[in-house]
Amino acid sequence: MVRWGGVIGASVLLDFAEALLEFDVLELNRARVALAADSSIAGYFTKNDRIANGIGISSEPRVVRQTADFRDRFGLMKFCSAKDTFG
């Protein structure tokens, strides 16, 4: 398991996020394979997001502004939980 900035597996997550935003299918597939090789990384990420959503922590206004195009492009505001996350 690779550490980056003191966080176990952070480099795998960063590689995946970059590949997702770049729309490079080959790089995205490589990043998905690396992420799947350590499913605990995705599990921790999902767990933290769900806990924050469950206890009513909204996204910061800065995050909402900076992710508007990304959320629109992928239709993320269509999910029912978007009303809690971005409310």
Backbone bond lengths (Angstrom), bond angles and torsions (degrees), N, CA, C in turn:
res aa  C-N    CA-C-N  psi(-1)  N-CA   C-N-CA  omega(-1)  CA-C   N-CA-C  phi
1 M - - - 1.448 - - 1.526 108.45 -
2 V 1.299 116.69 128.12 1.462 122.68 -177.21 1.522 109.50 -91.36
3 R 1.341 115.45 136.19 1.464 120.88 175.93 1.518 109.03 -102.02
4 W 1.297 116.18 142.41 1.457 121.60 174.36 1.518 106.25 -138.19
5 G 1.302 117.05 123.81 1.462 119.76 -179.42 1.508 112.83 61.29
6 G 1.323 117.45 26.48 1.452 120.95 -179.87 1.516 114.80 83.35
7 V 1.317 117.28 -1.16 1.467 121.03 -178.29 1.526 108.77 -106.70
8 I 1.317 115.48 121.91 1.459 119.98 179.60 1.528 109.29 -65.23
9 G 1.330 116.09 128.57 1.451 121.67 175.82 1.517 115.36 79.68
10 A 1.322 117.95 3.06 1.465 120.10 -176.87 1.523 112.16 -61.12
11 S 1.307 117.94 -36.98 1.468 119.89 -177.98 1.529 110.88 -64.20
12 V 1.330 117.78 -34.58 1.463 121.28 178.04 1.532 109.77 -66.42
13 L 1.329 116.44 -42.88 1.461 120.29 177.73 1.525 112.07 -65.36
14 L 1.322 116.66 -41.79 1.460 120.44 178.90 1.521 111.22 -64.11
15 D 1.321 116.81 -42.40 1.466 120.44 177.48 1.524 110.82 -60.62
16 F 1.334 116.55 -42.44 1.456 120.86 179.68 1.529 110.69 -64.70
17 A 1.329 117.32 -45.98 1.463 120.91 -179.62 1.527 111.17 -61.76
18 E 1.308 117.20 -42.68 1.461 120.60 178.72 1.525 111.26 -64.04
19 A 1.325 116.67 -43.02 1.466 120.72 179.70 1.524 110.68 -64.69
20 L 1.308 116.70 -37.61 1.458 121.24 179.49 1.521 110.82 -63.88
21 L 1.301 117.16 -41.61 1.461 121.26 -178.34 1.519 113.36 -77.81
22 E 1.322 117.30 -22.05 1.463 121.14 -178.46 1.532 113.01 -83.14
23 F 1.311 117.48 -16.93 1.466 122.89 -177.64 1.532 112.56 59.77
24 D 1.314 117.47 31.81 1.466 122.94 175.56 1.532 106.43 -96.06
25 V 1.324 116.79 105.17 1.462 121.58 -172.73 1.526 111.94 -60.04
26 L 1.319 117.75 -43.05 1.468 119.80 -179.52 1.521 111.67 -63.85
27 E 1.326 116.04 -43.54 1.468 119.63 179.19 1.529 110.70 -68.61
28 L 1.314 116.72 -37.07 1.460 120.22 177.95 1.526 110.91 -64.06
29 N 1.318 117.36 -42.26 1.465 120.69 177.57 1.524 111.44 -62.95
30 R 1.329 116.90 -40.85 1.462 120.43 177.49 1.526 110.22 -62.92
31 A 1.335 115.99 -43.38 1.460 120.54 -179.61 1.533 111.25 -66.36
32 R 1.326 116.92 -36.35 1.466 120.55 177.77 1.525 111.00 -64.37
33 V 1.314 115.99 -41.79 1.468 119.92 179.00 1.521 109.84 -62.39
34 A 1.327 116.77 -44.23 1.466 120.69 179.60 1.526 110.75 -64.17
35 L 1.316 116.96 -39.90 1.459 120.74 179.20 1.529 110.86 -67.35
36 A 1.321 116.32 -41.50 1.467 120.47 179.76 1.526 111.71 -66.39
37 A 1.330 116.26 -27.51 1.459 119.69 179.67 1.522 111.01 -64.96
38 D 1.306 117.02 -23.48 1.461 120.63 175.62 1.518 108.43 -132.10
39 S 1.312 115.88 80.95 1.459 120.58 -175.44 1.519 112.58 -65.14
40 S 1.334 117.95 -16.41 1.458 118.95 179.00 1.519 111.12 -63.58
41 I 1.338 117.34 -30.28 1.464 120.44 178.63 1.522 109.66 -61.57
42 A 1.304 117.03 -50.88 1.459 120.77 179.78 1.518 110.38 -64.66
43 G 1.311 117.10 -36.13 1.459 121.01 178.73 1.514 112.49 -62.37
44 Y 1.337 116.75 -44.82 1.466 120.13 178.44 1.522 110.95 -64.46
45 F 1.309 116.31 -42.66 1.463 120.33 179.82 1.520 110.26 -60.18
46 T 1.321 117.06 -48.15 1.457 121.68 -179.71 1.516 111.23 -64.57
47 K 1.320 116.57 -41.39 1.464 121.10 -179.69 1.522 110.64 -59.50
48 N 1.315 117.13 -48.50 1.458 120.72 -178.22 1.520 111.45 -62.66
49 D 1.318 116.86 -41.82 1.456 121.18 178.73 1.520 111.02 -63.70
50 R 1.310 117.19 -43.65 1.468 120.87 -178.71 1.525 111.60 -68.55
51 I 1.315 117.45 -36.68 1.471 120.03 177.54 1.525 109.72 -64.00
52 A 1.335 116.56 -47.60 1.465 120.28 179.59 1.527 110.30 -59.36
53 N 1.312 116.71 -45.10 1.460 120.84 179.62 1.524 110.39 -63.64
54 G 1.325 116.40 -42.40 1.462 121.15 -176.98 1.516 114.25 -65.53
55 I 1.323 117.63 -31.18 1.466 119.62 -179.64 1.530 112.34 -97.87
56 G 1.335 115.84 7.25 1.455 120.16 172.24 1.510 116.34 87.54
57 I 1.324 118.16 20.17 1.462 120.53 177.15 1.526 108.05 -82.07
58 S 1.313 115.39 115.14 1.463 120.48 178.22 1.523 109.75 -83.43
59 S 1.306 115.74 160.17 1.460 120.27 174.76 1.522 109.07 -67.77
60 E 1.324 115.78 147.98 1.457 120.86 178.61 1.528 109.39 -66.33
61 P 1.331 118.00 147.32 1.471 120.76 179.24 1.533 112.67 -53.56
62 R 1.329 117.08 -36.54 1.462 120.95 179.32 1.529 110.27 -62.09
63 V 1.323 116.23 -42.01 1.467 120.93 179.83 1.526 109.97 -66.57
64 V 1.318 116.57 -41.25 1.462 120.61 179.39 1.525 110.04 -60.20
65 R 1.339 116.94 -45.83 1.474 120.52 179.48 1.529 111.55 -63.60
66 Q 1.327 116.54 -45.33 1.468 120.73 -174.03 1.520 113.47 -73.43
67 T 1.315 117.67 -17.02 1.468 119.97 -177.10 1.523 113.30 -110.04
68 A 1.319 117.88 6.82 1.466 120.71 -176.18 1.524 112.35 -56.75
69 D 1.342 117.41 -46.86 1.470 119.33 -178.75 1.524 111.75 -66.78
70 F 1.322 116.75 -39.29 1.456 122.55 179.35 1.535 110.25 -63.88
71 R 1.329 116.77 -47.01 1.458 120.76 -179.76 1.518 110.98 -64.37
72 D 1.328 117.11 -38.19 1.465 121.17 178.27 1.531 110.73 -67.13
73 R 1.322 116.63 -45.19 1.469 121.82 -177.47 1.522 111.60 -59.62
74 F 1.329 117.14 -37.99 1.459 120.78 -176.71 1.530 113.22 -100.60
75 G 1.328 117.34 3.96 1.456 120.65 177.30 1.512 114.29 66.45
76 L 1.323 117.48 30.45 1.460 120.97 -174.99 1.525 113.20 -68.56
77 M 1.318 117.53 -24.86 1.461 119.63 -179.18 1.526 111.95 -75.19
78 K 1.329 117.65 -6.95 1.457 121.40 177.73 1.530 111.78 -79.37
79 F 1.351 117.11 -16.15 1.458 120.58 179.42 1.528 109.63 -73.82
80 C 1.308 117.17 139.95 1.461 121.60 -178.87 1.530 112.67 -56.02
81 S 1.328 117.04 -36.77 1.458 120.33 -177.19 1.521 112.98 -70.14
82 A 1.333 118.55 -12.59 1.459 121.48 179.78 1.523 111.15 -60.93
83 K 1.340 117.29 -31.87 1.460 119.33 -179.38 1.528 111.18 -65.65
84 D 1.322 117.56 -28.32 1.465 121.33 178.27 1.523 111.71 -84.12
85 T 1.309 115.34 -41.72 1.463 120.50 -176.42 1.515 112.33 -69.72
86 F 1.309 117.14 -41.07 1.454 121.26 -174.81 1.528 112.84 -110.71
87 G 1.341 116.72 17.25 1.465 120.71 -176.60 1.491 114.97 -75.04
